Amino acid sequence: MREHLDLTDRRLVKQLSQDAQPGINRLAEILAISVPTVRSRLRNLLDRNLLKIVGLLNLTERPELISAIVGINAQGRGRARELAQRISELPFVNSASVVTGRFDIIVDVTVAGDVADLYRVTSELIPGAGEPGEVMRSETFVVMASCNKWVSLPEGCWSEDARKEPA
């Protein structure tokens, strides 16, 4: 079962979500708690994989990046989470979520400037993440404009490794 964050952890996460640049001493000052408390709380959140501190790009300001949402219908609904996990580990994939509604899985994809990379992700990599026939169909929605969309670059963007053929 997922545990809820207490008030101090929520305040720390909220502050870091607004600005992750302040050091431990400044965070302690802002939150009016001790430096050792901030340090241990932060380490605990990071160690438990509840928090990740990363640089985000404003997708609206990056014309060389293509963002797409891919809806997937999968065979064997009892294993949708396993398929989503495998898809989430692919190059160019920001996240894969098991959802309700018309699709079983929604995938958030970012590629660097070349629609051929997007085509490769949607026609080869995503179907290849499942067993034969597990990905029954997919529908790709290319983002034409976005508001307040900040992304962490997935593996593959701006890297030579992504251009290599999958093993």
C-alpha positions as CSV (number, residue, x, y, z in Angstrom):
1,M,0.0,0.0,0.0
2,R,1.2,3.5,-0.8
3,E,1.9,5.6,2.2
4,H,1.0,9.3,2.5
5,L,3.7,11.9,3.0
6,D,3.4,13.8,6.3
7,L,3.1,17.6,6.4
8,T,6.9,18.2,6.6
9,D,7.6,16.0,3.6
10,R,4.8,17.6,1.6
11,R,6.1,21.1,2.4
12,L,9.6,20.1,1.4
13,V,8.4,18.5,-1.9
14,K,6.2,21.6,-2.6
15,Q,9.2,23.9,-2.1
16,L,11.5,21.8,-4.3
17,S,8.7,21.7,-7.0
18,Q,8.7,25.5,-7.0
19,D,12.5,25.9,-7.0
20,A,15.0,23.0,-6.6
21,Q,18.0,25.3,-6.6
22,P,18.2,26.3,-2.9
23,G,20.7,24.3,-0.8
24,I,19.9,22.4,2.4
25,N,20.6,25.4,4.6
26,R,18.3,27.7,2.6
27,L,15.5,25.0,2.5
28,A,15.8,24.7,6.3
29,E,15.4,28.5,6.7
30,I,12.4,28.7,4.3
31,L,10.7,25.7,6.0
32,A,11.7,26.8,9.5
33,I,13.1,23.4,10.4
34,S,16.6,22.2,11.2
35,V,19.3,21.5,8.6
36,P,19.6,17.9,9.8
37,T,15.9,17.4,9.5
38,V,15.9,18.7,5.9
39,R,18.9,16.6,5.1
40,S,17.4,13.3,6.5
41,R,13.9,14.0,5.0
42,L,15.4,14.7,1.6
43,R,17.7,11.6,1.7
44,N,14.7,9.5,2.8
45,L,12.5,10.7,-0.1
46,L,15.2,10.2,-2.6
47,D,16.2,6.7,-1.3
48,R,12.6,5.5,-1.3
49,N,12.2,6.7,-4.9
50,L,9.5,9.1,-3.9
51,L,11.3,12.2,-5.1
52,K,13.6,12.9,-8.1
53,I,15.3,16.2,-8.5
54,V,15.8,17.0,-12.2
55,G,16.1,19.8,-14.7
56,L,13.0,20.3,-16.8
57,L,12.7,21.8,-20.3
58,N,9.8,24.0,-21.3
59,L,8.6,22.1,-24.2
60,T,6.7,25.1,-25.6
61,E,10.1,26.8,-26.1
62,R,11.9,23.9,-27.8
63,P,10.8,23.7,-31.4
64,E,13.3,20.9,-32.1
65,L,11.5,18.5,-29.8
66,I,8.3,16.7,-30.8
67,S,5.9,15.6,-28.1
68,A,3.3,12.9,-28.6
69,I,0.8,11.0,-26.6
70,V,0.3,7.4,-27.6
71,G,-2.9,5.5,-26.7
72,I,-2.4,1.7,-26.6
73,N,-5.0,-1.1,-26.6
74,A,-3.4,-4.2,-25.1
75,Q,-4.4,-7.9,-25.1
76,G,-4.4,-9.5,-21.7
77,R,-5.5,-6.7,-19.5
78,G,-4.3,-8.4,-16.3
79,R,-0.7,-7.7,-17.5
80,A,-1.1,-4.1,-18.6
81,R,1.0,-2.8,-15.8
82,E,3.9,-5.1,-16.8
83,L,3.6,-3.9,-20.4
84,A,3.5,-0.3,-19.3
85,Q,6.7,-0.9,-17.2
86,R,8.5,-2.3,-20.2
87,I,7.3,0.6,-22.4
88,S,8.4,3.2,-19.8
89,E,12.0,1.9,-20.1
90,L,12.2,2.6,-23.9
91,P,14.2,5.4,-25.4
92,F,12.1,8.6,-26.0
93,V,9.5,7.5,-23.4
94,N,8.8,9.9,-20.6
95,S,6.1,7.8,-18.9
96,A,3.6,5.0,-19.5
97,S,0.4,4.9,-17.5
98,V,-2.3,2.3,-17.1
99,V,-5.6,4.2,-17.5
100,T,-9.3,3.8,-17.7
101,G,-11.3,4.7,-20.8
102,R,-10.8,3.9,-24.5
103,F,-7.1,2.9,-24.1
104,D,-5.4,0.6,-21.7
105,I,-2.1,2.5,-21.6
106,I,-1.2,6.1,-22.3
107,V,2.4,6.8,-23.3
108,D,4.1,10.2,-23.2
109,V,6.8,10.5,-25.8
110,T,9.4,13.2,-26.6
111,V,11.7,12.9,-29.6
112,A,14.4,15.3,-30.9
113,G,13.3,17.0,-34.1
114,D,12.8,14.0,-36.4
115,V,9.4,12.5,-37.1
116,A,11.3,9.4,-38.2
117,D,12.2,8.8,-34.6
118,L,8.6,9.2,-33.6
119,Y,7.6,6.7,-36.2
120,R,10.2,4.3,-35.0
121,V,9.0,4.6,-31.4
122,T,5.3,4.1,-32.3
123,S,5.7,1.4,-35.0
124,E,8.7,-0.6,-33.7
125,L,9.8,0.1,-30.1
126,I,6.4,0.2,-28.4
127,P,4.9,-2.9,-30.2
128,G,8.3,-4.7,-29.6
129,A,8.0,-4.1,-25.8
130,G,5.2,-6.7,-25.7
131,E,4.8,-10.3,-26.6
132,P,3.6,-10.8,-30.2
133,G,0.0,-9.6,-30.4
134,E,0.0,-8.0,-26.9
135,V,-0.1,-4.5,-28.4
136,M,-3.3,-4.8,-30.4
137,R,-3.5,-1.3,-31.7
138,S,-2.2,2.2,-31.0
139,E,-3.2,5.7,-31.8
140,T,-0.6,8.6,-31.8
141,F,-1.5,12.2,-31.0
142,V,1.2,14.7,-31.9
143,V,1.1,17.7,-29.6
144,M,0.7,20.8,-31.8
145,A,0.9,23.3,-29.0
146,S,1.1,23.0,-25.2
147,C,0.7,25.2,-22.2
148,N,2.9,24.8,-19.1
149,K,4.4,21.5,-20.3
150,W,7.8,20.9,-18.7
151,V,9.6,17.7,-19.5
152,S,12.6,15.8,-18.3
153,L,14.3,14.6,-21.5
154,P,14.0,10.8,-21.8
155,E,16.9,8.7,-22.8
156,G,17.4,9.0,-26.5
157,C,16.8,12.7,-27.0
158,W,19.9,14.5,-28.1
159,S,22.0,11.3,-27.8
160,E,23.7,9.1,-30.3
161,D,22.7,6.0,-28.4
162,A,19.1,6.3,-29.5
163,R,20.0,6.2,-33.2
164,K,21.4,2.6,-32.9
165,E,19.1,-0.2,-33.8
166,P,17.5,-2.0,-30.8
167,A,19.1,-5.3,-29.9
